[in-house]
Amino acid sequence: MAANKGGRNATYTLKQVRFALEKIFAERGRVPTDVAQIPASDVLPILTSIFDISPTVRPESLQKVIDELFDEYVDRQRQDDRARLPARQKDRIGDLMTAFENAIIEGFTVENDFLARAQFETMRTAGAEKDAVRQELFRVKEALAVALHERAELCAEIDRCKQVVAVQSTELMDLKLRIAHLDGQVAAYGRRQRDAEVEA
């Protein structure tokens, strides 16, 4: 594992992150399935203290690794929790899921009936409203077309400006080179003049 200038390891391994997570789980007594994630700020101190990982590792990258591993632990914990449930509790889960599904179906049925009635009323009475909506949509499309055209023109202008800047940068570099060359000539003439004065 590469080390940084301070002597600490510059990166970490999946095995080390797993160790840190399992240490946190052990302190909590189990995989905490009631939380969304384990923050990198909880894991990094363990990596730095036990594995001598540099505290300057990117927390965003570490968090991605933690989240992937944590999801694995949560899935496994939930499978274990379900496997340990007594049969009567598993049956109760099935009853609750069926009741929940029935309630959702009934809710959707009511919603669909309401939408069907509302659609029927709209078809009967909303001809003028549909025309207004169509007109507004046409206006928005026209405005979008204008905006896209202006955007294309601005992009083209930006490209032209970039080309001008590139040309000017080249010209500026040429001028700097010419000035440097002239400075060299001036310095050379100055040395010759001094040498001539000394010989005189």
VOGU-3710 file (C-alpha; in Angstrom, 3 decimals, decimal comma):
1> maankggrna> 0,000/0,000/0,000  1,402/3,386/-1,027  2,278/5,867/1,694  2,071/9,617/1,469  4,707/12,147/2,465  3,645/12,019/6,118  4,391/8,307/6,321  0,710/7,304/6,539  -0,932/5,003/4,011  -2,470/7,065/1,220
11> tytlkqvrfa> -5,366/4,681/0,595  -7,339/1,843/2,145  -8,519/-1,637/1,212  -12,012/-3,124/1,194  -10,894/-5,494/3,927  -9,941/-2,557/6,139  -13,263/-0,797/5,518  -15,103/-4,053/6,331  -13,126/-4,305/9,570  -14,081/-0,741/10,514
21> lekifaergr> -17,769/-1,355/9,739  -17,834/-4,598/11,697  -16,209/-2,816/14,637  -19,006/-0,231/14,543  -21,625/-2,996/14,277  -20,082/-4,817/17,236  -20,293/-1,649/19,338  -23,985/-1,298/18,392  -24,726/-4,976/18,934  -25,896/-5,664/15,356
31> vptdvaqipa> -26,042/-4,273/11,856  -28,180/-1,120/12,263  -30,920/-1,767/9,710  -32,797/1,264/11,020  -30,326/3,808/9,571  -29,832/4,892/5,970  -26,026/4,760/6,017  -22,895/4,726/8,137  -21,164/8,089/7,589  -17,552/8,193/6,475
41> sdvlpiltsi> -16,829/10,411/9,470  -17,488/7,357/11,719  -15,301/5,012/9,677  -12,294/7,214/8,904  -11,110/7,556/12,552  -10,929/3,751/12,794  -8,943/3,525/9,555  -6,531/6,231/10,711  -6,027/4,849/14,214  -5,796/1,125/13,443
51> fdisptvrpe> -4,448/0,983/9,887  -2,542/4,286/9,861  -4,575/5,548/6,891  -4,085/9,203/6,046  -6,970/11,384/7,325  -6,842/13,312/4,040  -8,462/10,553/1,950  -11,451/11,807/-0,050  -14,572/11,305/2,109  -16,807/11,111/-0,987
61> slqkvidelf> -14,940/8,098/-2,371  -14,811/6,449/1,042  -18,552/7,000/1,497  -19,311/5,192/-1,771  -17,328/2,170/-0,621  -19,013/2,261/2,796  -22,494/2,492/1,252  -21,925/-0,524/-1,011  -20,593/-2,658/1,831  -23,238/-1,433/4,272
71> deyvdrqrqd> -26,026/-2,406/1,860  -24,574/-5,929/1,756  -24,530/-6,138/5,547  -28,088/-4,786/5,820  -29,402/-7,316/3,272  -27,674/-10,151/5,095  -28,922/-8,937/8,489  -32,503/-8,704/7,259  -32,292/-12,191/5,762  -30,970/-13,490/9,084
81> drarlparqk> -33,680/-11,612/10,997  -36,370/-13,105/8,770  -34,907/-16,601/9,062  -35,045/-16,368/12,872  -38,701/-15,321/12,955  -41,132/-17,874/14,365  -43,583/-19,320/11,851  -46,525/-17,444/13,402  -44,745/-14,116/12,934  -43,948/-14,973/9,313
91> drigdlmtaf> -47,633/-15,777/8,817  -48,500/-12,458/10,417  -46,196/-10,688/7,948  -48,053/-12,388/5,108  -51,411/-11,253/6,539  -50,161/-7,689/6,933  -48,749/-7,637/3,400  -52,053/-8,925/2,011  -53,996/-6,294/3,941  -51,572/-3,607/2,793
101> enaiiegftv> -51,855/-4,753/-0,829  -55,669/-4,761/-0,616  -55,687/-1,249/0,841  -53,433/0,007/-1,963  -55,614/-1,669/-4,627  -58,722/-0,086/-3,136  -57,030/3,291/-3,020  -55,971/3,033/-6,653  -59,470/1,902/-7,635  -61,002/4,984/-6,018
111> endflaraqf> -58,370/7,171/-7,631  -58,917/5,603/-11,041  -62,700/5,999/-10,747  -62,251/9,648/-9,839  -59,852/10,181/-12,740  -62,230/8,453/-15,130  -65,102/10,685/-14,069  -62,894/13,769/-14,221  -61,705/12,786/-17,688  -65,275/12,323/-18,857
121> etmrtagaek> -66,238/15,765/-17,552  -63,165/17,264/-19,182  -64,023/15,712/-22,519  -67,514/17,215/-22,310  -66,681/20,730/-21,168  -62,983/21,505/-21,722  -62,765/22,109/-25,485  -61,887/25,758/-24,994  -59,405/24,917/-22,228  -57,687/22,390/-24,497
131> davrqelfrv> -57,395/25,022/-27,212  -55,842/27,414/-24,692  -53,407/24,731/-23,600  -52,514/23,939/-27,192  -51,976/27,647/-27,881  -49,755/27,981/-24,823  -47,813/24,891/-25,863  -47,321/26,373/-29,323  -46,087/29,628/-27,757  -43,683/27,736/-25,506
141> kealavalhe> -42,355/25,756/-28,476  -41,770/28,977/-30,394  -40,026/30,555/-27,408  -37,904/27,411/-27,023  -36,951/27,533/-30,692  -35,905/31,177/-30,319  -33,925/30,372/-27,176  -32,175/27,458/-28,887  -31,327/29,672/-31,858  -29,917/32,365/-29,571
151> raelcaeidr> -27,971/29,737/-27,683  -26,480/28,420/-30,918  -25,494/31,961/-31,919  -23,894/32,568/-28,514  -21,989/29,290/-28,754  -20,771/30,284/-32,208  -19,735/33,700/-30,884  -17,881/32,023/-28,025  -16,049/29,826/-30,531  -15,119/32,897/-32,568
161> ckqvvavqst> -13,882/34,670/-29,447  -11,818/31,620/-28,522  -10,263/31,641/-31,985  -9,474/35,363/-31,669  -7,946/34,817/-28,244  -5,886/31,918/-29,609  -4,597/34,076/-32,470  -3,864/36,980/-30,115  -2,121/34,613/-27,708  0,065/33,387/-30,576
171> elmdlklria> 0,808/36,948/-31,640  1,579/37,901/-28,049  3,982/34,987/-27,763  5,671/36,042/-31,023  6,029/39,598/-29,708  7,509/38,329/-26,457  10,010/36,258/-28,421  10,928/39,275/-30,565  11,334/41,427/-27,446  13,523/38,763/-25,877
181> hldgqvaayg> 15,589/38,631/-29,062  15,926/42,428/-29,121  16,828/42,430/-25,429  19,586/39,977/-26,264  20,844/42,195/-29,069  20,751/45,279/-26,827  22,679/43,416/-24,165  25,225/42,256/-26,735  25,658/45,812/-28,113  26,070/47,065/-24,562
191> rrqrdaevea> 28,834/44,576/-23,885  30,597/45,494/-27,132  30,386/49,189/-26,286  31,857/48,594/-22,832  34,603/46,433/-24,307  35,397/49,174/-26,873  35,524/51,840/-24,173  37,916/49,718/-22,127  40,202/49,173/-25,107  40,140/52,897/-25,865
//
